[in-house]
Amino acid sequence: MILIPCPWCGERDETEFSYGGQAGVPYPADPAALTDEEWARFLFFRANPRGASHERWVHIHGCRRWFGLTRDTVTHRIGDG
Amino acid sequence: MKFTFAGTDYEGREGETLAAALVRNGVLGGFRSLYRRRPRGVYTAGEEEPNALVQIGAKPMLRATLVELEDGLVAEPLAGKGRLVAAADDTRYDTMHAHCDVLVVGAGRSGTAAAEAAAGRVLHLDGRQGTWVVGLYDDNYAIAVEHGRRLWRIRAKRIVLATGAIERPEIFPDNDLPGTMLAVAFERY
């Protein structure tokens, strides 16, 4: 179980957090103009990197704050997002 | 001090393990392998024991090398498989959380020296004193079991492993026959 640094509370156990998915996925400017394929890509397609992964997390069982971080999917090392 | 093993009474001594008492009483076999029921005997003098498994009352799969003798103890040999007892278990089980600066695992010479030299909040655990550290996870997270009843979830800043070593067995024909044991166990018994 890894430690995750909450910007408000400090380092806490992973079980106190919820994963919020990949960071930096912008909402389409004009959703109605997208084809079904483009809409599906926005909804469901995410990066699956080996190495640095930019992610959103929420301290759901703590201060409930949302924040971003970079987690290495191989070593679990966490940097700033 | 009297104890019973597989229906036979033996004389035991205060402070010795069940395995030590069996060997001292000349019981080198007494156990069976799981599938083919081949004869087996006490092979080690510690937690790595593969053969000398016993059931004591409702408790299955205890290693005879770790069971401390008590007067009137009744142990049944197991062939690699325990028995569930239908009676309700009135033991209380719980979980504790602990945080420390240094977790030292093992209370041998190195572990004791490390624990004395360590600064801050030091947690010093050894299975032979009742608390086995059974798992190490990311970011110095450790799991320990106290007397089989209490789970400890430990987050340490540093962890010192001073667990010692387990002897690697010699490989030779018929090395599974009762009476064959690790050199360390032979020395101990």
Chai-1 contact restraints between the chains, C-beta under 6 A:
chainA,res_idxA,chainB,res_idxB,connection_type,confidence,min_distance_angstrom,max_distance_angstrom,comment,restraint_id
A,M1,B,Y137,contact,1.0,0.0,6.0,A-B,restraint_1
A,M1,B,Y141,contact,1.0,0.0,6.0,A-B,restraint_2
A,I2,B,D138,contact,1.0,0.0,6.0,A-B,restraint_3
A,I2,B,D139,contact,1.0,0.0,6.0,A-B,restraint_4
A,L3,B,D139,contact,1.0,0.0,6.0,A-B,restraint_5
A,H76,B,D138,contact,1.0,0.0,6.0,A-B,restraint_6
